[in-house]
Amino acid sequence: MHHRSLADWLAWQETLNPAEIELGLERIRKVAGQLALEPPSGAVFVVTGTNGKGSCASFIDAMLRSGGLRTGLYTSPHLIKYNERIRIAGAPVDDEALVKAFEAIEAVRCETPLTFFEYGTLAALKLFTERECDAWVLEVGLGGRLDAVNIVDADFSVITTVDIDHCEWLGNDLESIAFEKAGIMREAHPAFFGDRQVPAAIVAAADQLNSDLSLLGRDFAYVRHADSWSWRSASVMLDTLPLPHGAGEEQLRNISTALAVINAFDPQLIADKSAVADAIRLHGLPGRFQIHTDEYEWILDVAHNRQSAAALLAKLEQLPQAEGVSTIVVIGMLADKQAEEFVSQLAVLADRWITCDTAGARGSSARQLAERIEPVVDAPVLAVGSVADSLEQARRFASPGDRILICGSFTVVGPALEQLGLYSPC
């Protein structure tokens, strides 16, 4: 089967497996075995976590590239263009390369019903092999143990945080979720955990695999100062580092974890503090507490679960806000997300809520989301529909200087960035 465009391929892939998410490694391993995939000569870094895995993975990638390595970075989801997911040497691959990779996968797939994510994962691994990348940095899509990325053996396993999310697939408690994420660990290979509360399941997995587990606060740590921060491991001390974009604690944790990983891989890559500082200054993913000011103050953040809501609230409370200024929240969330918990944390700052649709099999209509959050917030809730219409409605309610927060899903923040003219095409 041949398709003329990337858009055609992506639309077709969504129909190949009736389940948008179907965890398991049997399907993807069967096809991967026919593709002559070759791990890199350097190392494979696999990153999972409830929150922060994309930021951590991208910073690992940046530090590897600063040391002259040719990297393959695989992340998900994307904001606007699918090409964002697969980057080689820092640049997104083009449509033609993706189509050729999909054609090669289809030539050997036979009747195996790959999911959309499995198809993309195989394309990334094939392209990284063909382009002879020195190192692969792979972000897990969901969980870890049964995620498509886990067909690749990690030389360095990274878990950023563990919190309640994706309960339908990973379990309803922290230890169950931690067990799934610990599934990326490999025997006698180093692993890293980037939060202060360490689930027992992660420690148990490391012990069982004889994996050297490095923990934030024990094996590496950071200290925040007024306008800088410092990082240390057992053998390295980096002080007066610039605060990252957004200056949130979660960014400090993510970058600290990434530095610990890079230090374990090659200490020379962080020996030059100026190179580390430059990487921090340049690091900042779109839609992560991104602030744009025109007639209003726009804040765009892809936060979509209770842990990320708490982090978002903490950063919002640190921002100066003039008396009498209102906050309007434009929000869309997937149906399987814990919307009530999410909005209840932000309710203290919200003067009005505008809900919008999210697409796909897991999507929710604006009306459905409004009905879920109305009982747990005091401010008015208006169901609108599309992101574009929701932004226009927010402008009608807002006065000059008011704050408009856009959050809840990549599928909302991405189109909002494009509507506001803030998205840089690949």
Wavefront OBJ file of the C-alpha trace (Angstrom):
o trace
v 0.000 0.000 0.000
v 1.472 3.355 -1.055
v 0.208 6.763 -0.021
v 1.182 9.979 -1.680
v 1.495 12.194 1.378
v 2.413 12.079 5.027
v -1.111 13.217 5.911
v -2.541 10.232 4.018
v -0.251 7.844 5.851
v -1.123 9.221 9.271
v -4.867 9.123 8.590
v -4.589 5.509 7.417
v -2.489 4.462 10.435
v -5.251 5.637 12.755
v -7.589 3.076 11.175
v -5.198 0.120 11.241
v -5.832 -0.859 14.863
v -9.270 -0.205 16.405
v -7.649 0.675 19.725
v -5.878 4.035 19.971
v -3.838 2.597 22.857
v -3.132 -1.126 23.034
v -0.152 -1.862 25.244
v 2.007 -4.874 24.499
v 5.274 -5.677 22.732
v 4.373 -8.734 20.625
v 3.088 -6.807 17.578
v 5.895 -4.284 17.344
v 8.633 -6.851 18.030
v 7.324 -9.016 15.199
v 7.622 -6.175 12.700
v 10.835 -4.720 14.137
v 12.555 -8.043 13.533
v 12.078 -7.519 9.789
v 13.564 -4.005 9.660
v 17.284 -4.578 10.398
v 17.291 -2.037 13.222
v 20.735 -1.448 14.735
v 21.242 0.220 18.149
v 23.694 3.131 18.118
v 27.390 2.856 18.809
v 27.078 5.260 21.730
v 24.104 4.615 23.994
v 20.329 4.368 24.227
v 18.591 6.632 26.737
v 14.964 5.723 27.544
v 12.931 8.277 29.493
v 9.555 7.765 31.151
v 7.573 9.467 33.913
v 4.166 10.899 34.652
v 5.377 14.412 33.918
v 8.555 15.990 32.621
v 9.767 13.147 30.432
v 9.704 15.221 27.251
v 11.635 18.068 28.871
v 14.160 15.692 30.416
v 14.667 13.810 27.148
v 15.144 16.991 25.137
v 17.751 18.305 27.602
v 19.664 15.004 27.468
v 19.575 15.322 23.690
v 20.826 18.918 23.835
v 23.762 18.021 26.077
v 24.741 15.065 23.878
v 24.676 17.304 20.810
v 26.745 19.950 22.578
v 29.409 17.263 22.931
v 29.413 16.604 19.191
v 27.232 13.487 19.100
v 24.719 12.917 16.322
v 21.491 12.166 18.153
v 18.116 10.688 17.371
v 15.369 12.109 19.608
v 11.901 10.553 19.694
v 9.154 12.290 21.682
v 5.363 12.470 21.726
v 2.779 13.781 21.330
v 3.272 16.634 18.873
v 1.719 20.080 19.072
v 0.931 20.706 15.393
v 3.166 18.785 12.976
v 3.876 15.075 13.337
v 7.487 15.735 12.288
v 8.098 17.244 15.742
v 8.220 13.712 17.142
v 11.351 12.536 15.319
v 14.477 14.678 15.320
v 17.942 13.886 14.060
v 20.838 16.092 15.147
v 18.269 18.503 16.565
v 16.229 18.918 13.373
v 12.817 17.354 12.663
v 12.801 14.848 9.814
v 11.001 15.889 6.662
v 7.843 14.433 5.155
v 9.698 12.487 2.474
v 11.874 10.649 5.002
v 8.837 9.737 7.091
v 6.896 8.461 4.087
v 9.833 6.271 3.003
v 10.095 4.860 6.527
v 6.364 4.103 6.586
v 6.609 2.401 3.196
v 9.429 0.186 4.471
v 7.380 -0.761 7.545
v 4.324 -1.543 5.449
v 6.405 -3.764 3.172
v 7.128 -6.151 6.063
v 4.115 -5.617 8.347
v 1.894 -8.273 6.714
v -1.306 -8.497 8.783
v 0.085 -7.219 12.088
v -2.323 -4.497 13.348
v 0.144 -1.905 14.579
v -1.171 1.054 16.546
v -0.528 4.638 15.455
v 2.175 4.979 18.128
v 3.828 1.669 17.219
v 4.052 2.719 13.579
v 5.721 5.989 14.579
v 8.124 4.276 16.957
v 9.313 1.890 14.249
v 9.735 4.794 11.832
v 11.888 6.654 14.360
v 14.097 3.636 15.041
v 14.506 2.927 11.329
v 15.474 6.513 10.569
v 17.909 6.627 13.485
v 19.516 3.428 12.167
v 19.732 4.662 8.578
v 21.147 8.059 9.570
v 23.741 6.365 11.819
v 22.926 8.329 14.964
v 25.532 8.031 17.730
v 22.925 8.036 20.498
v 19.177 7.483 20.749
v 17.011 9.390 23.234
v 13.581 7.761 23.386
v 10.599 9.090 25.306
v 8.098 6.450 26.386
v 4.562 7.088 25.198
v 2.639 5.576 28.111
v 3.839 3.606 31.117
v 7.027 1.765 30.249
v 6.953 -2.006 30.613
v 4.530 -2.577 27.729
v 5.185 0.605 25.762
v 6.430 0.255 22.175
v 9.692 2.054 22.999
v 10.567 -0.761 25.402
v 11.516 -3.112 22.563
v 14.852 -1.260 22.710
v 17.194 -2.094 25.581
v 18.102 1.038 27.505
v 21.714 1.670 28.446
v 20.419 4.450 30.707
v 16.878 4.263 32.115
v 15.307 7.480 33.379
v 12.076 7.919 35.364
v 11.216 11.549 36.037
v 8.167 11.347 38.326
v 5.375 8.969 39.283
v 1.842 10.185 39.934
v -1.735 9.219 39.160
v -2.499 9.303 35.428
v -3.603 6.865 32.706
v -5.265 4.714 35.373
v -7.184 2.663 32.792
v -3.892 1.221 31.532
v -1.416 1.569 34.414
v -3.393 1.066 37.627
v -5.079 3.207 40.264
v -2.266 3.636 42.785
v 1.290 4.957 42.754
v 3.003 1.609 43.284
v 1.173 -0.024 40.379
v 2.090 2.871 38.110
v 5.692 2.839 39.359
v 5.934 -0.889 38.585
v 4.932 -0.227 34.979
v 7.422 2.609 34.590
v 10.226 0.581 36.189
v 9.795 -1.896 33.341
v 12.232 0.148 31.211
v 15.139 -0.784 33.510
v 17.694 -3.306 32.269
v 19.896 -5.698 34.206
v 23.193 -4.213 35.410
v 22.537 -0.897 33.639
v 22.207 2.432 35.476
v 18.801 3.909 36.249
v 17.769 7.336 37.504
v 14.755 8.633 39.401
v 14.081 12.372 39.430
v 11.674 12.994 42.310
v 12.069 13.036 46.080
v 9.387 10.510 47.017
v 10.673 7.189 45.693
v 8.095 4.413 45.147
v 9.071 1.047 46.585
v 8.418 -0.611 43.222
v 11.261 1.334 41.620
v 13.743 0.400 44.338
v 12.615 -3.239 44.177
v 13.065 -3.357 40.389
v 16.553 -1.883 40.637
v 17.519 -4.403 43.313
v 16.173 -7.324 41.310
v 18.053 -6.235 38.178
v 21.242 -5.270 39.992
v 20.791 -1.834 38.464
v 22.701 1.093 39.938
v 19.829 3.415 40.889
v 20.664 7.121 41.270
v 18.165 9.174 43.260
v 17.480 12.892 43.455
v 18.458 14.164 46.898
v 20.826 11.270 47.563
v 23.102 10.736 44.579
v 22.546 14.078 42.881
v 20.870 17.250 44.087
v 20.191 20.878 43.345
v 19.831 24.025 45.426
v 17.826 26.981 44.216
v 19.065 30.500 44.915
v 17.421 33.862 44.317
v 18.501 34.220 40.695
v 20.515 31.066 40.024
v 20.883 27.465 41.128
v 23.563 24.875 41.756
v 23.827 21.160 40.993
v 26.013 18.459 42.441
v 26.768 14.777 42.224
v 29.260 12.794 44.278
v 32.123 14.126 42.149
v 30.868 17.273 40.383
v 29.664 20.685 41.543
v 28.129 23.227 39.182
v 27.163 26.533 40.766
v 25.600 29.822 39.622
v 23.688 28.124 36.821
v 20.987 30.215 35.126
v 17.415 29.462 36.108
v 15.576 27.572 33.355
v 12.670 28.901 31.343
v 9.685 29.225 33.661
v 11.929 28.818 36.720
v 9.667 26.107 38.131
v 10.785 23.384 40.501
v 9.811 20.747 37.962
v 12.261 22.197 35.427
v 15.029 22.123 38.016
v 14.226 18.489 38.797
v 14.135 17.527 35.122
v 17.406 19.241 34.261
v 19.051 17.900 37.436
v 18.074 14.381 36.449
v 19.324 14.907 32.906
v 22.657 16.196 34.216
v 23.021 13.100 36.395
v 22.423 10.910 33.346
v 24.916 12.813 31.184
v 27.510 12.752 33.977
v 27.175 8.963 34.168
v 27.473 8.615 30.384
v 30.433 10.979 29.887
v 31.550 13.401 32.628
v 33.414 15.480 30.056
v 30.097 16.638 28.604
v 29.358 18.659 31.759
v 32.965 19.592 32.583
v 32.502 22.970 30.868
v 30.019 24.871 33.021
v 29.520 27.491 30.331
v 28.279 24.796 27.921
v 25.812 23.577 30.545
v 24.655 27.136 31.204
v 24.175 27.768 27.480
v 22.104 24.588 27.146
v 19.876 25.682 30.031
v 19.354 29.147 28.540
v 18.392 27.685 25.184
v 16.233 24.927 26.622
v 12.529 25.544 26.621
v 9.835 23.576 24.861
v 6.856 25.386 23.329
v 3.651 25.180 25.315
v 5.401 24.706 28.649
v 4.421 27.749 30.679
v 4.876 29.867 27.584
v 3.938 33.495 28.153
v 2.954 35.916 25.406
v 1.809 39.471 26.047
v -0.175 41.672 23.715
v -3.410 43.315 24.816
v -3.729 40.392 27.231
v -1.319 38.099 29.056
v -1.509 34.676 27.424
v -0.117 31.663 29.272
v 0.011 28.323 27.459
v 0.803 25.106 29.301
v 0.229 21.468 28.324
v -0.409 20.445 31.957
v -3.093 17.744 31.991
v -3.004 15.839 35.300
v -3.042 16.608 39.013
v 0.746 16.726 39.451
v 1.237 19.106 36.541
v -1.722 21.203 37.730
v 0.022 21.720 41.077
v 3.215 22.778 39.292
v 1.247 25.143 37.053
v -0.517 26.700 40.038
v 2.799 27.265 41.837
v 4.228 29.155 38.852
v 1.055 31.187 38.351
v 1.116 32.266 41.988
v 4.668 33.546 41.546
v 3.698 35.841 38.677
v 2.858 39.452 39.510
v -0.753 40.366 38.813
v -2.271 43.793 39.205
v -5.310 44.250 41.382
v -8.572 43.863 39.506
v -7.050 41.741 36.731
v -9.093 38.646 35.872
v -7.966 35.167 34.831
v -9.904 33.337 32.135
v -9.071 29.662 31.647
v -9.518 28.055 28.237
v -9.377 24.312 28.781
v -9.835 21.067 26.895
v -9.078 17.612 28.293
v -9.236 14.052 27.060
v -12.145 12.026 28.428
v -9.922 9.648 30.419
v -8.210 12.465 32.330
v -9.162 13.342 35.913
v -10.576 16.713 34.957
v -12.237 17.338 38.306
v -8.960 17.020 40.218
v -7.148 19.130 37.650
v -9.506 22.118 37.701
v -10.022 22.022 41.466
v -6.356 22.931 41.926
v -6.584 25.910 39.583
v -10.015 27.073 40.728
v -8.585 29.489 43.274
v -7.207 31.662 40.455
v -9.909 31.291 37.801
v -12.602 33.923 37.268
v -14.138 32.185 34.265
v -13.792 28.834 32.471
v -14.208 28.231 28.750
v -14.194 24.601 27.632
v -13.297 23.386 24.158
v -13.397 20.115 22.263
v -10.583 17.556 22.146
v -10.444 15.243 19.141
v -9.798 11.548 18.704
v -11.111 8.353 20.254
v -10.200 9.599 23.721
v -11.522 13.103 23.102
v -14.242 14.948 24.977
v -16.678 17.567 23.777
v -16.710 21.027 25.291
v -20.143 20.313 26.765
v -19.059 17.020 28.333
v -16.065 18.676 29.968
v -18.176 21.602 31.179
v -20.628 19.218 32.833
v -17.765 17.501 34.658
v -16.092 20.624 36.019
v -19.128 22.792 36.856
v -19.764 21.006 40.196
v -16.196 21.587 41.444
v -15.605 25.244 40.490
v -17.321 28.422 41.641
v -16.675 30.567 38.567
v -18.907 30.500 35.457
v -18.269 27.746 32.908
v -19.025 28.226 29.213
v -18.830 25.374 26.697
v -17.751 26.714 23.306
v -16.284 24.132 20.937
v -13.242 24.688 18.745
v -10.003 26.155 20.080
v -10.276 29.102 17.691
v -13.809 29.929 18.842
v -12.797 29.486 22.487
v -9.945 31.977 22.126
v -12.267 34.457 20.453
v -14.775 34.047 23.261
v -12.011 34.590 25.831
v -11.096 37.855 24.125
v -14.718 39.021 24.349
v -14.803 38.439 28.103
v -11.333 39.831 28.772
v -10.386 43.410 29.469
v -6.958 44.802 28.519
v -4.331 43.373 30.854
v -6.371 40.319 31.817
v -4.745 36.887 31.891
v -5.900 34.088 29.570
v -4.601 30.662 30.555
v -4.784 27.856 27.964
v -4.195 24.343 29.299
v -5.363 20.753 29.619
v -4.044 19.024 26.493
v -1.487 19.147 23.687
v -4.470 19.112 21.327
v -5.596 22.443 22.765
v -2.289 24.218 23.357
v -0.901 23.334 19.920
v -3.766 24.872 17.925
v -3.784 27.847 20.319
v -0.118 28.511 19.587
v -0.914 28.434 15.888
v -3.934 30.737 16.276
v -1.816 33.240 18.218
v 0.969 33.126 15.633
v 3.405 31.634 18.126
v 4.033 28.265 16.470
v 7.256 27.880 14.516
v 6.644 25.309 11.754
v 9.124 22.452 11.393
l 1 2 3 4 5 6 7 8 9 10 11 12 13 14 15 16 17 18 19 20 21 22 23 24 25 26 27 28 29 30 31 32 33 34 35 36 37 38 39 40 41 42 43 44 45 46 47 48 49 50 51 52 53 54 55 56 57 58 59 60 61 62 63 64 65 66 67 68 69 70 71 72 73 74 75 76 77 78 79 80 81 82 83 84 85 86 87 88 89 90 91 92 93 94 95 96 97 98 99 100 101 102 103 104 105 106 107 108 109 110 111 112 113 114 115 116 117 118 119 120 121 122 123 124 125 126 127 128 129 130 131 132 133 134 135 136 137 138 139 140 141 142 143 144 145 146 147 148 149 150 151 152 153 154 155 156 157 158 159 160 161 162 163 164 165 166 167 168 169 170 171 172 173 174 175 176 177 178 179 180 181 182 183 184 185 186 187 188 189 190 191 192 193 194 195 196 197 198 199 200 201 202 203 204 205 206 207 208 209 210 211 212 213 214 215 216 217 218 219 220 221 222 223 224 225 226 227 228 229 230 231 232 233 234 235 236 237 238 239 240 241 242 243 244 245 246 247 248 249 250 251 252 253 254 255 256 257 258 259 260 261 262 263 264 265 266 267 268 269 270 271 272 273 274 275 276 277 278 279 280 281 282 283 284 285 286 287 288 289 290 291 292 293 294 295 296 297 298 299 300 301 302 303 304 305 306 307 308 309 310 311 312 313 314 315 316 317 318 319 320 321 322 323 324 325 326 327 328 329 330 331 332 333 334 335 336 337 338 339 340 341 342 343 344 345 346 347 348 349 350 351 352 353 354 355 356 357 358 359 360 361 362 363 364 365 366 367 368 369 370 371 372 373 374 375 376 377 378 379 380 381 382 383 384 385 386 387 388 389 390 391 392 393 394 395 396 397 398 399 400 401 402 403 404 405 406 407 408 409 410 411 412 413 414 415 416 417 418 419 420 421 422 423 424 425 426
